[in-house]
Amino acid sequence: MSGTVSADPVPAGGGDSPLFREMFAAILENTGLETKLIAAPPERRRRMFAQGRVVLDCCSMEAWRQREEELAVQLWSTPFFINRDRFVVHEDSTITIIQPEDLKQYRVAVVHGFEYAHSPHFGMAVPGRGWDAVLQLIEKKRADIGIIGEVIFQEKQLNKRRTLQLIEVADEQALSIRVHRSRADLLPVINQSILDLKAQKAFLTIANLVPE
């Protein structure tokens, strides 16, 4: 790709899913930018981005990043993948979610540092440090239900089969890269990289949604 920005290594926050990290890595590689990957839990990574210590943040949705300190500094790239969130329950569960209000009677496993559109309706939020912890809470019946991206769930089940099942769709959101306003010059570079890769169907290939 031509016309890349020359700079010191750009601090970039890696995602919470190997699949999305692979997509992010493809975007970064295609820019030609020199980056430094910052591995941190979701909540810490959000604080680091707000402080400008992380300049590029992987695989977010605008609905998930609405704190005042984030709104003041974040710019959004062109979306690169549609994330479909599903409710996840134990394999022997008979829970059905018809409307968000149905969640009021349940303990909902959540990733610490994530925000959820349905959170006002949760009976009780049960936090875990990441996706594996959330799935374990449900499998061990310390929580009744959770919300997870369909592709992430499939990825997790390949790595370790749990006695869980996906039920109704909770939400669909477009994934984008967050760019800190202090490095607004990086936004067109990131956007061009995404457009190039979308034209090549690279993200669908990574997600195993088209034949390789």
N, C-alpha and C positions, 0 to 999 in steps of 0.2 A: 504494500500500500504506500502511496507517495504522499508527501506533504505532512509527515508526522512532526510532532513537537519535540524539540530537543530540550531535555531538562534533567535534573538530578532524579534518582530513583523516586518514583511516585508511590507513596504509601497507599496500599489497596487492601480493603477488608474482604477476606474470603468468605464465601457463603457457608451455610450450615448443611448443605447437601453435596455429596461428591458429584452428582449430576450437574447441579448448578455451578459448582466450582469449575467443572470441565468447560461449561459454556462460557463462563467468565474468563477462563484461561485462553480460550479461543479468541475471544474479543480482544483481550490485551495483546496476545501474540500478533494478531493481525494489524494492530496499530503501530507496532515497532517501538512503542514506549518501553523504557526501562522502569520496571516496577519493583516494589518491595512488598511482599505479601505479609499482611498482619493477621495472625491467627488469634482470635479472641472470642469469648462467648458473646451471644447476640446483644445483651444489655451493655456490656463493656464496649463493644464495637460501636453501638449507637452513640455512647458518650464520646468516644474518640472521634467519630465523624463530626459531631456538633462542635467539638473543640478544634477541629481542623487537623487532628493528628492522623486521621484517615481521610484521604482525598477522593478516592474512588471506592464505592461500597457495592458489593455484589448483590444483585438479584433481589431487589426490593419491590414493593408495591406502594403506591402513594397512600393508599388507605392505611397502611401499616406504619407510616412515618409522619405523624401529625403533631408531634410535640412542638411547642413554640420555638424552642432552640433549634429544632430541625428545619422548620418552615423558614427560619431566618437565613439559613445558609445553603439549602439544598437546591440543586438543579437536577432535572430528570432527563435521561437519554430517551431515544426512540425505544419503544417496547421491543423485546426480542423473543418472548415466549409467553403463551397464555397458560397460566397456572390454574388448574381446576382443583379446588379444595373439596374434600369429601369428609363426612363424619365417619369416624372409625370407632368401633365397639368390639367387645369380646366376641369370640366366635359363637358362643352359646346365647348371646344377647338377643332379645326380641324388641329392642328399642327402635322406634320409628320417629323421625323428626319431620313433621309436616310444616311447621312454622317456627321461627326463632323462640317464641314464648314456650315451646315444648321443652326447652332446655332448663327451665326453672327448677325442675324436680331432680336434676342430675348434677353430679360432681364432674366437672369438665377439666381434663388434663390440658395444660397449656405450656408452651415454651416460655420460660422466664425471659422477659425483655421483648416479647412479641405482643402486638395488640390485635384484637379480633373484633370484627364488625358486630358479632353476636354477643360480645362480652356483657352488655347490660342485662342479658337474659340468662346468664349462667346462674345455676343454683349455688354453686361454689366453685371457684377456680382452684385447681390443684397444680402447682407449678413443678416443672421438671427442667433440668439444665439444657436439654436438647431433645431432638426427635426420639432417640433411643430411650431416653428416660420417660418421655411422654407415653410411648408405646408400652413400656414396662409397667407404668402405673395402671394402664387399662388392662393389660394381660393379668396382672396380679390383683385386679379388681379393687385397687385403691382409688380408682376413678372410674366413672361409668362410661364416659365418652370423650372423644377428642376430635380435633379438626386437623387434617393433614393434606398436603398436596397429593393428588392421585399418583403422579410419577414418583414422588419421593417415597410413598408407601410401597410401591412395587419394587423400588430399589432396595428399601430396607428389608422387605420380605425375601429377596434374593440372597441378601447377606446373612439373615437369620430369620428363619420361619417362626412367626409367632401365631398364637391362637387368636387371631383378630380377623375382622372383616370390615370392608367399606360398605357404608349404606348411602343415604341420600347425599346429593350435591349441596354443599354449604355456600359456595361462592366461586366465581371465576374472576380472576384479575390478571392484568398484563404485568409481566416482570420487566423491570428496567434497571439500569445502573444509575446510582446516585453520584453526582459530581459536586464537590464542594465549591461554593462560589469563589473562593480564593484562587481556584484554578479553572475558571470558566473557559479558558483557552482550550481545555481538554475536551469539552463537550462535542464540538464538531468532529474531532478525531474519533471519539468513541462512537458517535452516530454513524460516521462513514464506515467504520469497521462492522457495526451491526448490520447496516444495509448490505454490505458486501457478503457477509456470512448468510444473511437471510436469502439472498439471491442464489446462493449455493445450496440452500436447504440444510445448512450445517447444523442448526439447532435441532431440527427434526431428526436428523441422522443421529446426533448425540442422544436424543431421547428415545431412539429406536422406533420412531413413528413413520419412517420411510425406509425402503430397502436400501442397503448400503451398496 
